[in-house]
Amino acid sequence: MGLMEALLRHHGPATAHNIYQTTCPIVKASIGQHIRHSMDHIEHAVRAALDPEHELHYDRRERGGADENQWDAAHDRLHKIANLIDNLSSTASDSVTEHPVGALFMLSGDTDTEFRLHSTLARELGFAAHHAIHHLAMVKIIATNEVGKLKESDLPPDFGRAPSTVNYDHSLK
């Protein structure tokens, strides 16, 4: 949320919403595409936790939806996913988080063949969170360069940085 607040503060609503959907020439994607992609992964994992029959097809996602192009739709989806996580947190037990799941990935762009990896819900929730951090690093590039024109100091501290990197940097002080 801190990213959009910074964009709104510096550019006003119309320009901030335009920046959200503008493709960055450096990374060939928009802030909205990275946010939608991250939400897709998190939502897949949470839905698998809520429905043990749900398989995680990470590469079968709907692209170009409202949450990718409209900040308000993304904001609504973020809150829905946060509520799902809250519900999961209140009912989670070892039997839920350690439930075995199949995580399916495409390992080549030459074919749409998916490969099944055996995993657990806890592992996939961790993967989705860690994966989102790396996409936020790309969002940071977009937000602080040609498209967003923000300063790094405009963003929340450690935005888009892996927890291990933050921890390491703190150990150097």
N, C-alpha and C positions, 0 to 999 in steps of 0.2 A: 504494500500500500504506500510505502514511503516514496517509491519511484513516481507513482502517478501524482502524489501530492507535490513533489518537486517539479514535475512537468507543469502542473496547473499553476503553481506559484510563479514560475519563470515565464510561461508562455500564454496563460489563459486557457479556458476550456476548449475552444475550437481548435487551436493549434496543438494543444496537448493530445486531444483525441486524434488529430491527424498524424502526429508523430507516432502514436501507438500502432498505427497501421501502415506506416511508411517503410518500405523495404530499404534497408541499409546497404549501400553498395559494397561495403567492406565484408559483411558476413552473409550477404544475399538472402536476408530474412528480416522480418520486422520484430519489434518488441512483442506484438500480439501473437505472432507465430510461435515465438519461444515460450510465452506464457501459456498459450493453449497446449502446446506439446507437453510441457511440464505437468499441467493439470491433467492431461490425458493419462499419463503414467501413474500419477498419484491416485486418480479416480479408479483406474483399472485395479490397482492393488487393494484399495479400500473395498471396492465392490466384491472382489474375491474373498475378502475377509467376511463380508456380510452374506455371501452366497457361496458355500463350499463347492458348488458345481461350476462356478464361473472360472474359466481359464483366462490366463493373462496373454492375450494376443497384442503385444506391445506395438507391433508395426501395422496393425489394422486399425487406423484411426480416421476419424472424419476431419478433413482439412478444409479450411476456408469458411468455417462457421462464424456465427455472430460473435462468439467470444474471442475470435482471432482478429476481428476487424472493428469491434465496438467495445470500448472500455466498460460501459455499463453492463453489457452481457458477461464480460470476463469477471467483473466485480461480483455479479450475482452468482456466477459459477463458483468462484473462490469461496464465497460464503456457504454455498450448498455443500461443497467438498469439506470445508471446515466443520460443518455440522455433522456430516457423515463420520469424520474422524472423531469428533467428540462422542458420538453415539458408540463408535467402536471402542474408544478408550474406556467408556463406562461399563462396557460388557466384556472387554477383552480378558481372556485368561490364557494360560499356557496352551490349552487345547485349541483355542482359536488361532493364536499367533504361530503356533508350531504346526498348524494344519498343512499337510503337503499339498502343493499346487504345481501345475504345469505352467511354466513360463515359456512362451513361444516367441522366437525371434527370427527374423530374416538375417542370414549371415552374408548375403550377396545381393547386389542390386540387379543381377542378371536374371533372376528368377523370383517368383513370389513364394517359393518353398520356405516354410517355417520349420525351425528345428526346436524340439522340445527339450527343455532343461528342467530337471526335477529341483524343486525349491520348497521353501516354506513361506507362509504369509509374512512372518516377521522379516525374513530376508528381503522379500520383494518390497515391503514398505520402506525398509532401509535403502534399498536400491533407488526407489522412486524419489526419496528425499535427497539423496546424494546426487542423483542425476539432475534434479531441478536446480541445485546449487550451481552446477556447471553451465546450465542454460542461463542462469542469472548473470554469470560472468559474461556471456555473449550479450545479454541485455545491457549490461553496464557499458560495453563497448559502443553499442548503438546509442545509448542515452548520453554518453559523454563525448561523442564525436559529431560528425556532420549532421546527423539527423536530430538528436536531442539537444545538443549544445549545452549540456549541464556540466558543472564541475563535479569531480569525484566527491568533494565535500558536501554537495547537495544531496547525495544519497545516504541512506542509513549506513552506519559504520559496518565494515566488513561485508558489504553487499556483494554477492557473487563470489565469495571466497570460501574455500573448503575449511571445515572446522579444524582439520589437522594443520593447515597453513596458518590459520589464526592462532592456534595454540603454539605452534613453533615460533611465530613472530613474538608472542607474549613472553616466551621463554628467553628471548634474546635481550629483553629489557631489564 
